[in-house]
Amino acid sequence: MSFWFYITIITAFSLIYYGYEKKKKYELKAKEIELEQQKLELEKIKIENGKVNEKETQ
């Protein structure tokens, strides 16, 4: 087989691997954002419950 065939195969595998790595990073970032959103919602609920509890004790 020719030299150009091997170059093409190596380039194709490199591009596939690069795309796979980018996809993993994107999915990780999306999960981090989702986790941060859940933390904020939990804090919001805690604050709301804290205010409700303060009103009940007064």
PQR file with spaces between the fields and no chain letter, atoms N, CA, C, O and H, PARSE charges and radii, in Angstrom:
ATOM       1  N    MET     1       0.842   -1.178    0.000 -0.4000 1.5000
ATOM       2  CA   MET     1       0.000    0.000    0.000 -0.0000 2.0000
ATOM       3  C    MET     1       0.886    1.238    0.000  0.5500 1.7000
ATOM       4  O    MET     1       2.049    1.205    0.401 -0.5500 1.4000
ATOM       5  N    SER     2       0.308    2.298   -0.452 -0.4000 1.5000
ATOM       6  CA   SER     2       1.121    3.499   -0.613 -0.0000 2.0000
ATOM       7  C    SER     2       1.241    4.276    0.698  0.5500 1.7000
ATOM       8  O    SER     2       0.491    4.078    1.654 -0.5500 1.4000
ATOM       9  H    SER     2      -0.637    2.325   -0.778  0.4000 1.0000
ATOM      10  N    PHE     3       2.199    5.143    0.686 -0.4000 1.5000
ATOM      11  CA   PHE     3       2.481    6.009    1.825 -0.0000 2.0000
ATOM      12  C    PHE     3       1.287    6.906    2.130  0.5500 1.7000
ATOM      13  O    PHE     3       0.977    7.135    3.299 -0.5500 1.4000
ATOM      14  H    PHE     3       2.809    5.304   -0.091  0.4000 1.0000
ATOM      15  N    TRP     4       0.617    7.412    1.112 -0.4000 1.5000
ATOM      16  CA   TRP     4      -0.524    8.321    1.309 -0.0000 2.0000
ATOM      17  C    TRP     4      -1.712    7.622    1.968  0.5500 1.7000
ATOM      18  O    TRP     4      -2.480    8.243    2.702 -0.5500 1.4000
ATOM      19  H    TRP     4       0.868    7.225    0.162  0.4000 1.0000
ATOM      20  N    PHE     5      -1.849    6.351    1.702 -0.4000 1.5000
ATOM      21  CA   PHE     5      -2.912    5.583    2.349 -0.0000 2.0000
ATOM      22  C    PHE     5      -2.714    5.563    3.869  0.5500 1.7000
ATOM      23  O    PHE     5      -3.656    5.784    4.630 -0.5500 1.4000
ATOM      24  H    PHE     5      -1.224    5.847    1.106  0.4000 1.0000
ATOM      25  N    TYR     6      -1.486    5.297    4.296 -0.4000 1.5000
ATOM      26  CA   TYR     6      -1.191    5.271    5.728 -0.0000 2.0000
ATOM      27  C    TYR     6      -1.364    6.649    6.362  0.5500 1.7000
ATOM      28  O    TYR     6      -1.866    6.762    7.481 -0.5500 1.4000
ATOM      29  H    TYR     6      -0.720    5.118    3.678  0.4000 1.0000
ATOM      30  N    ILE     7      -0.960    7.673    5.665 -0.4000 1.5000
ATOM      31  CA   ILE     7      -1.144    9.044    6.162 -0.0000 2.0000
ATOM      32  C    ILE     7      -2.635    9.338    6.333  0.5500 1.7000
ATOM      33  O    ILE     7      -3.042    9.933    7.331 -0.5500 1.4000
ATOM      34  H    ILE     7      -0.553    7.581    4.756  0.4000 1.0000
ATOM      35  N    THR     8      -3.437    8.927    5.371 -0.4000 1.5000
ATOM      36  CA   THR     8      -4.885    9.151    5.436 -0.0000 2.0000
ATOM      37  C    THR     8      -5.495    8.403    6.618  0.5500 1.7000
ATOM      38  O    THR     8      -6.332    8.956    7.331 -0.5500 1.4000
ATOM      39  H    THR     8      -3.106    8.444    4.560  0.4000 1.0000
ATOM      40  N    ILE     9      -5.093    7.171    6.830 -0.4000 1.5000
ATOM      41  CA   ILE     9      -5.615    6.377    7.946 -0.0000 2.0000
ATOM      42  C    ILE     9      -5.226    7.007    9.281  0.5500 1.7000
ATOM      43  O    ILE     9      -6.066    7.127   10.173 -0.5500 1.4000
ATOM      44  H    ILE     9      -4.413    6.722    6.250  0.4000 1.0000
ATOM      45  N    ILE    10      -3.983    7.404    9.427 -0.4000 1.5000
ATOM      46  CA   ILE    10      -3.526    8.027   10.673 -0.0000 2.0000
ATOM      47  C    ILE    10      -4.275    9.325   10.931  0.5500 1.7000
ATOM      48  O    ILE    10      -4.675    9.598   12.062 -0.5500 1.4000
ATOM      49  H    ILE    10      -3.301    7.306    8.702  0.4000 1.0000
ATOM      50  N    THR    11      -4.467   10.125    9.892 -0.4000 1.5000
ATOM      51  CA   THR    11      -5.201   11.384   10.034 -0.0000 2.0000
ATOM      52  C    THR    11      -6.652   11.125   10.426  0.5500 1.7000
ATOM      53  O    THR    11      -7.198   11.825   11.280 -0.5500 1.4000
ATOM      54  H    THR    11      -4.142    9.904    8.972  0.4000 1.0000
ATOM      55  N    ALA    12      -7.270   10.140    9.819 -0.4000 1.5000
ATOM      56  CA   ALA    12      -8.664    9.818   10.141 -0.0000 2.0000
ATOM      57  C    ALA    12      -8.794    9.386   11.597  0.5500 1.7000
ATOM      58  O    ALA    12      -9.694    9.847   12.299 -0.5500 1.4000
ATOM      59  H    ALA    12      -6.826    9.571    9.126  0.4000 1.0000
ATOM      60  N    PHE    13      -7.914    8.517   12.053 -0.4000 1.5000
ATOM      61  CA   PHE    13      -7.970    8.093   13.452 -0.0000 2.0000
ATOM      62  C    PHE    13      -7.701    9.258   14.404  0.5500 1.7000
ATOM      63  O    PHE    13      -8.305    9.341   15.473 -0.5500 1.4000
ATOM      64  H    PHE    13      -7.183    8.143   11.482  0.4000 1.0000
ATOM      65  N    SER    14      -6.811   10.141   14.024 -0.4000 1.5000
ATOM      66  CA   SER    14      -6.526   11.312   14.856 -0.0000 2.0000
ATOM      67  C    SER    14      -7.754   12.198   14.983  0.5500 1.7000
ATOM      68  O    SER    14      -8.065   12.674   16.075 -0.5500 1.4000
ATOM      69  H    SER    14      -6.319   10.073   13.155  0.4000 1.0000
ATOM      70  N    LEU    15      -8.450   12.422   13.881 -0.4000 1.5000
ATOM      71  CA   LEU    15      -9.652   13.254   13.915 -0.0000 2.0000
ATOM      72  C    LEU    15     -10.767   12.600   14.723  0.5500 1.7000
ATOM      73  O    LEU    15     -11.485   13.280   15.457 -0.5500 1.4000
ATOM      74  H    LEU    15      -8.196   12.035   12.994  0.4000 1.0000
ATOM      75  N    ILE    16     -10.911   11.299   14.593 -0.4000 1.5000
ATOM      76  CA   ILE    16     -11.928   10.583   15.370 -0.0000 2.0000
ATOM      77  C    ILE    16     -11.611   10.694   16.861  0.5500 1.7000
ATOM      78  O    ILE    16     -12.508   10.947   17.666 -0.5500 1.4000
ATOM      79  H    ILE    16     -10.328   10.747   13.997  0.4000 1.0000
ATOM      80  N    TYR    17     -10.359   10.510   17.229 -0.4000 1.5000
ATOM      81  CA   TYR    17      -9.965   10.605   18.632 -0.0000 2.0000
ATOM      82  C    TYR    17     -10.166   12.025   19.156  0.5500 1.7000
ATOM      83  O    TYR    17     -10.648   12.210   20.273 -0.5500 1.4000
ATOM      84  H    TYR    17      -9.631   10.304   16.575  0.4000 1.0000
ATOM      85  N    TYR    18      -9.803   13.019   18.366 -0.4000 1.5000
ATOM      86  CA   TYR    18      -9.977   14.413   18.766 -0.0000 2.0000
ATOM      87  C    TYR    18     -11.456   14.717   18.997  0.5500 1.7000
ATOM      88  O    TYR    18     -11.799   15.383   19.974 -0.5500 1.4000
ATOM      89  H    TYR    18      -9.411   12.869   17.458  0.4000 1.0000
ATOM      90  N    GLY    19     -12.319   14.250   18.132 -0.4000 1.5000
ATOM      91  CA   GLY    19     -13.757   14.448   18.297 -0.0000 2.0000
ATOM      92  C    GLY    19     -14.276   13.754   19.544  0.5500 1.7000
ATOM      93  O    GLY    19     -15.128   14.297   20.247 -0.5500 1.4000
ATOM      94  H    GLY    19     -12.040   13.709   17.338  0.4000 1.0000
ATOM      95  N    TYR    20     -13.776   12.570   19.824 -0.4000 1.5000
ATOM      96  CA   TYR    20     -14.180   11.824   21.014 -0.0000 2.0000
ATOM      97  C    TYR    20     -13.781   12.571   22.283  0.5500 1.7000
ATOM      98  O    TYR    20     -14.571   12.670   23.223 -0.5500 1.4000
ATOM      99  H    TYR    20     -13.083   12.128   19.253  0.4000 1.0000
ATOM     100  N    GLU    21     -12.561   13.095   22.311 -0.4000 1.5000
ATOM     101  CA   GLU    21     -12.092   13.851   23.474 -0.0000 2.0000
ATOM     102  C    GLU    21     -12.917   15.116   23.680  0.5500 1.7000
ATOM     103  O    GLU    21     -13.272   15.449   24.811 -0.5500 1.4000
ATOM     104  H    GLU    21     -11.919   13.015   21.548  0.4000 1.0000
ATOM     105  N    LYS    22     -13.223   15.819   22.599 -0.4000 1.5000
ATOM     106  CA   LYS    22     -14.043   17.031   22.705 -0.0000 2.0000
ATOM     107  C    LYS    22     -15.430   16.696   23.231  0.5500 1.7000
ATOM     108  O    LYS    22     -15.981   17.439   24.044 -0.5500 1.4000
ATOM     109  H    LYS    22     -12.935   15.549   21.680  0.4000 1.0000
ATOM     110  N    LYS    23     -15.996   15.589   22.778 -0.4000 1.5000
ATOM     111  CA   LYS    23     -17.326   15.172   23.230 -0.0000 2.0000
ATOM     112  C    LYS    23     -17.304   14.870   24.723  0.5500 1.7000
ATOM     113  O    LYS    23     -18.224   15.258   25.443 -0.5500 1.4000
ATOM     114  H    LYS    23     -15.548   14.986   22.118  0.4000 1.0000
ATOM     115  N    LYS    24     -16.269   14.184   25.198 -0.4000 1.5000
ATOM     116  CA   LYS    24     -16.166   13.871   26.618 -0.0000 2.0000
ATOM     117  C    LYS    24     -16.061   15.146   27.446  0.5500 1.7000
ATOM     118  O    LYS    24     -16.701   15.257   28.492 -0.5500 1.4000
ATOM     119  H    LYS    24     -15.521   13.869   24.614  0.4000 1.0000
ATOM     120  N    LYS    25     -15.263   16.105   26.992 -0.4000 1.5000
ATOM     121  CA   LYS    25     -15.116   17.367   27.719 -0.0000 2.0000
ATOM     122  C    LYS    25     -16.432   18.131   27.744  0.5500 1.7000
ATOM     123  O    LYS    25     -16.791   18.716   28.765 -0.5500 1.4000
ATOM     124  H    LYS    25     -14.743   16.014   26.143  0.4000 1.0000
ATOM     125  N    TYR    26     -17.145   18.127   26.634 -0.4000 1.5000
ATOM     126  CA   TYR    26     -18.430   18.823   26.556 -0.0000 2.0000
ATOM     127  C    TYR    26     -19.439   18.192   27.509  0.5500 1.7000
ATOM     128  O    TYR    26     -20.152   18.904   28.218 -0.5500 1.4000
ATOM     129  H    TYR    26     -16.853   17.652   25.805  0.4000 1.0000
ATOM     130  N    GLU    27     -19.504   16.862   27.531 -0.4000 1.5000
ATOM     131  CA   GLU    27     -20.441   16.170   28.418 -0.0000 2.0000
ATOM     132  C    GLU    27     -20.089   16.417   29.882  0.5500 1.7000
ATOM     133  O    GLU    27     -20.983   16.583   30.712 -0.5500 1.4000
ATOM     134  H    GLU    27     -18.925   16.284   26.956  0.4000 1.0000
ATOM     135  N    LEU    28     -18.801   16.442   30.205 -0.4000 1.5000
ATOM     136  CA   LEU    28     -18.374   16.710   31.573 -0.0000 2.0000
ATOM     137  C    LEU    28     -18.775   18.118   31.992  0.5500 1.7000
ATOM     138  O    LEU    28     -19.264   18.322   33.104 -0.5500 1.4000
ATOM     139  H    LEU    28     -18.075   16.307   29.531  0.4000 1.0000
ATOM     140  N    LYS    29     -18.572   19.080   31.116 -0.4000 1.5000
ATOM     141  CA   LYS    29     -18.942   20.467   31.424 -0.0000 2.0000
ATOM     142  C    LYS    29     -20.453   20.586   31.620  0.5500 1.7000
ATOM     143  O    LYS    29     -20.904   21.306   32.511 -0.5500 1.4000
ATOM     144  H    LYS    29     -18.175   18.915   30.213  0.4000 1.0000
ATOM     145  N    ALA    30     -21.233   19.893   30.805 -0.4000 1.5000
ATOM     146  CA   ALA    30     -22.692   19.927   30.942 -0.0000 2.0000
ATOM     147  C    ALA    30     -23.118   19.335   32.285  0.5500 1.7000
ATOM     148  O    ALA    30     -24.026   19.857   32.932 -0.5500 1.4000
ATOM     149  H    ALA    30     -20.867   19.308   30.082  0.4000 1.0000
ATOM     150  N    LYS    31     -22.475   18.258   32.705 -0.4000 1.5000
ATOM     151  CA   LYS    31     -22.802   17.649   33.997 -0.0000 2.0000
ATOM     152  C    LYS    31     -22.413   18.566   35.147  0.5500 1.7000
ATOM     153  O    LYS    31     -23.129   18.641   36.146 -0.5500 1.4000
ATOM     154  H    LYS    31     -21.737   17.833   32.180  0.4000 1.0000
ATOM     155  N    GLU    32     -21.277   19.271   35.019 -0.4000 1.5000
ATOM     156  CA   GLU    32     -20.869   20.214   36.057 -0.0000 2.0000
ATOM     157  C    GLU    32     -21.881   21.348   36.184  0.5500 1.7000
ATOM     158  O    GLU    32     -22.216   21.759   37.295 -0.5500 1.4000
ATOM     159  H    GLU    32     -20.696   19.210   34.208  0.4000 1.0000
ATOM     160  N    ILE    33     -22.362   21.848   35.068 -0.4000 1.5000
ATOM     161  CA   ILE    33     -23.358   22.925   35.089 -0.0000 2.0000
ATOM     162  C    ILE    33     -24.658   22.426   35.707  0.5500 1.7000
ATOM     163  O    ILE    33     -25.287   23.139   36.490 -0.5500 1.4000
ATOM     164  H    ILE    33     -22.090   21.514   34.166  0.4000 1.0000
ATOM     165  N    GLU    34     -25.060   21.217   35.365 -0.4000 1.5000
ATOM     166  CA   GLU    34     -26.284   20.642   35.931 -0.0000 2.0000
ATOM     167  C    GLU    34     -26.151   20.465   37.442  0.5500 1.7000
ATOM     168  O    GLU    34     -27.094   20.737   38.186 -0.5500 1.4000
ATOM     169  H    GLU    34     -24.549   20.638   34.729  0.4000 1.0000
ATOM     170  N    LEU    35     -24.989   20.012   37.895 -0.4000 1.5000
ATOM     171  CA   LEU    35     -24.756   19.841   39.326 -0.0000 2.0000
ATOM     172  C    LEU    35     -24.801   21.184   40.046  0.5500 1.7000
ATOM     173  O    LEU    35     -25.379   21.289   41.128 -0.5500 1.4000
ATOM     174  H    LEU    35     -24.224   19.791   37.291  0.4000 1.0000
ATOM     175  N    GLU    36     -24.202   22.198   39.459 -0.4000 1.5000
ATOM     176  CA   GLU    36     -24.231   23.537   40.053 -0.0000 2.0000
ATOM     177  C    GLU    36     -25.664   24.057   40.145  0.5500 1.7000
ATOM     178  O    GLU    36     -26.036   24.680   41.139 -0.5500 1.4000
ATOM     179  H    GLU    36     -23.733   22.113   38.580  0.4000 1.0000
ATOM     180  N    GLN    37     -26.455   23.808   39.129 -0.4000 1.5000
ATOM     181  CA   GLN    37     -27.857   24.231   39.144 -0.0000 2.0000
ATOM     182  C    GLN    37     -28.614   23.520   40.266  0.5500 1.7000
ATOM     183  O    GLN    37     -29.420   24.145   40.956 -0.5500 1.4000
ATOM     184  H    GLN    37     -26.153   23.303   38.321  0.4000 1.0000
ATOM     185  N    GLN    38     -28.371   22.245   40.452 -0.4000 1.5000
ATOM     186  CA   GLN    38     -29.036   21.500   41.521 -0.0000 2.0000
ATOM     187  C    GLN    38     -28.619   22.022   42.891  0.5500 1.7000
ATOM     188  O    GLN    38     -29.441   22.096   43.803 -0.5500 1.4000
ATOM     189  H    GLN    38     -27.717   21.737   39.891  0.4000 1.0000
ATOM     190  N    LYS    39     -27.339   22.386   43.041 -0.4000 1.5000
ATOM     191  CA   LYS    39     -26.876   22.952   44.306 -0.0000 2.0000
ATOM     192  C    LYS    39     -27.588   24.267   44.600  0.5500 1.7000
ATOM     193  O    LYS    39     -28.002   24.515   45.733 -0.5500 1.4000
ATOM     194  H    LYS    39     -26.671   22.326   42.300  0.4000 1.0000
ATOM     195  N    LEU    40     -27.728   25.106   43.581 -0.4000 1.5000
ATOM     196  CA   LEU    40     -28.403   26.384   43.770 -0.0000 2.0000
ATOM     197  C    LEU    40     -29.871   26.187   44.133  0.5500 1.7000
ATOM     198  O    LEU    40     -30.402   26.900   44.985 -0.5500 1.4000
ATOM     199  H    LEU    40     -27.392   24.905   42.661  0.4000 1.0000
ATOM     200  N    GLU    41     -30.522   25.232   43.495 -0.4000 1.5000
ATOM     201  CA   GLU    41     -31.920   24.942   43.826 -0.0000 2.0000
ATOM     202  C    GLU    41     -32.048   24.437   45.259  0.5500 1.7000
ATOM     203  O    GLU    41     -33.001   24.786   45.957 -0.5500 1.4000
ATOM     204  H    GLU    41     -30.091   24.654   42.803  0.4000 1.0000
ATOM     205  N    LEU    42     -31.101   23.621   45.700 -0.4000 1.5000
ATOM     206  CA   LEU    42     -31.119   23.116   47.069 -0.0000 2.0000
ATOM     207  C    LEU    42     -30.929   24.254   48.066  0.5500 1.7000
ATOM     208  O    LEU    42     -31.615   24.302   49.087 -0.5500 1.4000
ATOM     209  H    LEU    42     -30.328   23.338   45.133  0.4000 1.0000
ATOM     210  N    GLU    43     -30.006   25.168   47.781 -0.4000 1.5000
ATOM     211  CA   GLU    43     -29.805   26.327   48.650 -0.0000 2.0000
ATOM     212  C    GLU    43     -31.066   27.185   48.701  0.5500 1.7000
ATOM     213  O    GLU    43     -31.441   27.684   49.762 -0.5500 1.4000
ATOM     214  H    GLU    43     -29.449   25.129   46.952  0.4000 1.0000
ATOM     215  N    LYS    44     -31.706   27.353   47.569 -0.4000 1.5000
ATOM     216  CA   LYS    44     -32.937   28.144   47.507 -0.0000 2.0000
ATOM     217  C    LYS    44     -34.010   27.513   48.391  0.5500 1.7000
ATOM     218  O    LYS    44     -34.708   28.218   49.120 -0.5500 1.4000
ATOM     219  H    LYS    44     -31.401   26.948   46.707  0.4000 1.0000
ATOM     220  N    ILE    45     -34.143   26.199   48.329 -0.4000 1.5000
ATOM     221  CA   ILE    45     -35.130   25.494   49.148 -0.0000 2.0000
ATOM     222  C    ILE    45     -34.788   25.643   50.628  0.5500 1.7000
ATOM     223  O    ILE    45     -35.674   25.862   51.454 -0.5500 1.4000
ATOM     224  H    ILE    45     -33.576   25.626   47.737  0.4000 1.0000
ATOM     225  N    LYS    46     -33.496   25.525   50.963 -0.4000 1.5000
ATOM     226  CA   LYS    46     -33.087   25.676   52.361 -0.0000 2.0000
ATOM     227  C    LYS    46     -33.405   27.074   52.871  0.5500 1.7000
ATOM     228  O    LYS    46     -33.875   27.232   53.998 -0.5500 1.4000
ATOM     229  H    LYS    46     -32.776   25.348   50.292  0.4000 1.0000
ATOM     230  N    ILE    47     -33.153   28.085   52.054 -0.4000 1.5000
ATOM     231  CA   ILE    47     -33.440   29.464   52.450 -0.0000 2.0000
ATOM     232  C    ILE    47     -34.934   29.658   52.637  0.5500 1.7000
ATOM     233  O    ILE    47     -35.366   30.266   53.617 -0.5500 1.4000
ATOM     234  H    ILE    47     -32.771   27.957   51.139  0.4000 1.0000
ATOM     235  N    GLU    48     -35.728   29.144   51.705 -0.4000 1.5000
ATOM     236  CA   GLU    48     -37.184   29.267   51.827 -0.0000 2.0000
ATOM     237  C    GLU    48     -37.690   28.559   53.077  0.5500 1.7000
ATOM     238  O    GLU    48     -38.546   29.093   53.782 -0.5500 1.4000
ATOM     239  H    GLU    48     -35.378   28.649   50.909  0.4000 1.0000
ATOM     240  N    ASN    49     -37.181   27.383   53.358 -0.4000 1.5000
ATOM     241  CA   ASN    49     -37.595   26.650   54.557 -0.0000 2.0000
ATOM     242  C    ASN    49     -37.130   27.363   55.817  0.5500 1.7000
ATOM     243  O    ASN    49     -37.834   27.357   56.827 -0.5500 1.4000
ATOM     244  H    ASN    49     -36.485   26.950   52.785  0.4000 1.0000
ATOM     245  N    GLY    50     -35.975   27.965   55.771 -0.4000 1.5000
ATOM     246  CA   GLY    50     -35.474   28.717   56.916 -0.0000 2.0000
ATOM     247  C    GLY    50     -36.348   29.908   57.213  0.5500 1.7000
ATOM     248  O    GLY    50     -36.621   30.194   58.379 -0.5500 1.4000
ATOM     249  H    GLY    50     -35.403   27.970   54.951  0.4000 1.0000
ATOM     250  N    LYS    51     -36.798   30.614   56.188 -0.4000 1.5000
ATOM     251  CA   LYS    51     -37.672   31.762   56.379 -0.0000 2.0000
ATOM     252  C    LYS    51     -39.027   31.319   56.902  0.5500 1.7000
ATOM     253  O    LYS    51     -39.622   32.000   57.737 -0.5500 1.4000
ATOM     254  H    LYS    51     -36.576   30.382   55.241  0.4000 1.0000
ATOM     255  N    VAL    52     -39.517   30.194   56.423 -0.4000 1.5000
ATOM     256  CA   VAL    52     -40.799   29.668   56.888 -0.0000 2.0000
ATOM     257  C    VAL    52     -40.680   29.295   58.357  0.5500 1.7000
ATOM     258  O    VAL    52     -41.576   29.596   59.145 -0.5500 1.4000
ATOM     259  H    VAL    52     -39.034   29.641   55.745  0.4000 1.0000
ATOM     260  N    ASN    53     -39.583   28.642   58.736 -0.4000 1.5000
ATOM     261  CA   ASN    53     -39.384   28.239   60.125 -0.0000 2.0000
ATOM     262  C    ASN    53     -39.250   29.450   61.034  0.5500 1.7000
ATOM     263  O    ASN    53     -39.741   29.418   62.163 -0.5500 1.4000
ATOM     264  H    ASN    53     -38.855   28.398   58.096  0.4000 1.0000
ATOM     265  N    GLU    54     -38.598   30.519   60.579 -0.4000 1.5000
ATOM     266  CA   GLU    54     -38.467   31.734   61.376 -0.0000 2.0000
ATOM     267  C    GLU    54     -39.832   32.366   61.619  0.5500 1.7000
ATOM     268  O    GLU    54     -40.089   32.852   62.720 -0.5500 1.4000
ATOM     269  H    GLU    54     -38.200   30.545   59.663  0.4000 1.0000
ATOM     270  N    LYS    55     -40.704   32.373   60.632 -0.4000 1.5000
ATOM     271  CA   LYS    55     -42.033   32.956   60.774 -0.0000 2.0000
ATOM     272  C    LYS    55     -42.870   32.151   61.753  0.5500 1.7000
ATOM     273  O    LYS    55     -43.654   32.720   62.512 -0.5500 1.4000
ATOM     274  H    LYS    55     -40.496   31.978   59.737  0.4000 1.0000
ATOM     275  N    GLU    56     -42.714   30.834   61.746 -0.4000 1.5000
ATOM     276  CA   GLU    56     -43.495   29.978   62.634 -0.0000 2.0000
ATOM     277  C    GLU    56     -43.069   30.156   64.085  0.5500 1.7000
ATOM     278  O    GLU    56     -43.911   30.077   64.979 -0.5500 1.4000
ATOM     279  H    GLU    56     -42.077   30.371   61.130  0.4000 1.0000
ATOM     280  N    THR    57     -41.787   30.394   64.345 -0.4000 1.5000
ATOM     281  CA   THR    57     -41.300   30.514   65.715 -0.0000 2.0000
ATOM     282  C    THR    57     -41.582   31.889   66.307  0.5500 1.7000
ATOM     283  O    THR    57     -41.555   32.037   67.528 -0.5500 1.4000
ATOM     284  H    THR    57     -41.103   30.458   63.619  0.4000 1.0000
ATOM     285  N    GLN    58     -41.846   32.881   65.499 -0.4000 1.5000
ATOM     286  CA   GLN    58     -42.082   34.236   66.020 -0.0000 2.0000
ATOM     287  C    GLN    58     -43.470   34.442   66.454  0.5500 1.7000
ATOM     288  O    GLN    58     -43.818   35.530   66.913 -0.5500 1.4000
ATOM     289  H    GLN    58     -41.867   32.761   64.506  0.4000 1.0000
